[in-house]
Amino acid sequence: MADLPSLVQRAQDAAIAVRMPLRREGTGPSCCLPAVGRFLAVLAAGCSGGLIGEAGTGVGYGAAWMASAMPVDRRLVTVELDDKRVVAARGVFADEPRVEVVHGDSFHELARRAPFDLLFADGGNQPAGIVDLLRIGGRLVNDDVTPVDALPADSPYREHDPKRQFFFGDPRLVAAEVVLPDLQNSLLVGTRVS
Ligand SMILES: C[S@@+](CC[C@H](N)C(=O)[O-])C[C@H]1O[C@@H](n2cnc3c(N)ncnc32)[C@H](O)[C@@H]1O
């Protein structure tokens, strides 16, 4: 596999400095998984118009993957509530003027900057009207989903998962669940078509 982009390396270093877990561990927030970062980079690389957004910056790990891959004329805005993580993320992107790290409530700030070509919703309460923040053809991504086959036999999420119901229940989205190579984690991606 290719070397890590330098921005991603900087975000990893920042995560260690502020003690933000690089993997999903325990109950607190962590950086997205590397496979999610690579998937986000694939989507960001295809953004030919509009803005890329992220709710919940952390220290900028997912944003670093997207910013490393997005076309040179694209911009990314990412919003974080926690002061220390905002400072850390601003450090990561200090030499990258195309990335804006906003300190505030994610969906309040993102709604003021919509529409988005790509939106990684990874922090804050996702509003019911989130699809309105996408342009037609824009993509929405959620991670931290467990594939049904990896859930315990008695898990209620086998029958009822609000995230899956949202992605597959909104007629304006063409959606898919993408299972990551570890087969223990997946993400949901939807393209707004109307
Ligand atoms: C899972 S972490 C984000 C990881 C990051 N997206 C990445 O890919 O590395 C979730 C982040 O959302 C932030 N957060 C939680 N509620 C928020 C809100 N209402 N507005 C902005 N950020 C929020 C948390 O402080 C935390 O840093």
The ligand as a MOL file (V3000), in Angstrom:
LIG
                    3D

  0  0  0     0  0            999 V3000
M  V30 BEGIN CTAB
M  V30 COUNTS 27 29 0 0 0
M  V30 BEGIN ATOM
M  V30 1 C -15.6660 10.2800 15.9590 0
M  V30 2 S -14.9210 11.8160 16.3770 0 CHG=1
M  V30 3 C -14.5190 12.5030 14.8120 0
M  V30 4 C -13.4240 11.8040 14.0850 0
M  V30 5 C -13.0340 12.4740 12.8000 0
M  V30 6 N -14.1730 12.7370 11.9510 0
M  V30 7 C -12.0340 11.6150 12.0500 0
M  V30 8 O -12.3710 11.1220 10.9800 0
M  V30 9 O -10.9340 11.4160 12.5420 0 CHG=-1
M  V30 10 C -16.3180 12.7870 16.7690 0
M  V30 11 C -15.9740 14.2450 17.0790 0
M  V30 12 O -17.1900 14.9970 17.0340 0
M  V30 13 C -17.0880 16.0160 17.9910 0
M  V30 14 N -18.4530 16.5010 18.2650 0
M  V30 15 C -19.4140 15.9400 19.0250 0
M  V30 16 N -20.5380 16.6720 18.9910 0
M  V30 17 C -20.2750 17.7230 18.1610 0
M  V30 18 C -21.0400 18.8180 17.7000 0
M  V30 19 N -22.3110 18.9960 18.0710 0
M  V30 20 N -20.4650 19.6980 16.8640 0
M  V30 21 C -19.1660 19.5370 16.4730 0
M  V30 22 N -18.3940 18.5080 16.8700 0
M  V30 23 C -18.9450 17.6100 17.6970 0
M  V30 24 C -16.4010 15.3580 19.1700 0
M  V30 25 O -15.8120 16.3220 20.0170 0
M  V30 26 C -15.3740 14.4690 18.4620 0
M  V30 27 O -14.1240 15.1070 18.3400 0
M  V30 END ATOM
M  V30 BEGIN BOND
M  V30 1 1 1 2
M  V30 2 1 2 3
M  V30 3 1 2 10
M  V30 4 1 3 4
M  V30 5 1 4 5
M  V30 6 1 5 6
M  V30 7 1 5 7
M  V30 8 2 7 8
M  V30 9 1 7 9
M  V30 10 1 10 11
M  V30 11 1 11 12
M  V30 12 1 11 26
M  V30 13 1 12 13
M  V30 14 1 13 14
M  V30 15 1 13 24
M  V30 16 1 14 15
M  V30 17 1 14 23
M  V30 18 2 15 16
M  V30 19 1 16 17
M  V30 20 1 17 18
M  V30 21 2 17 23
M  V30 22 1 18 19
M  V30 23 2 18 20
M  V30 24 1 20 21
M  V30 25 2 21 22
M  V30 26 1 22 23
M  V30 27 1 24 25
M  V30 28 1 24 26
M  V30 29 1 26 27
M  V30 END BOND
M  V30 END CTAB
M  END
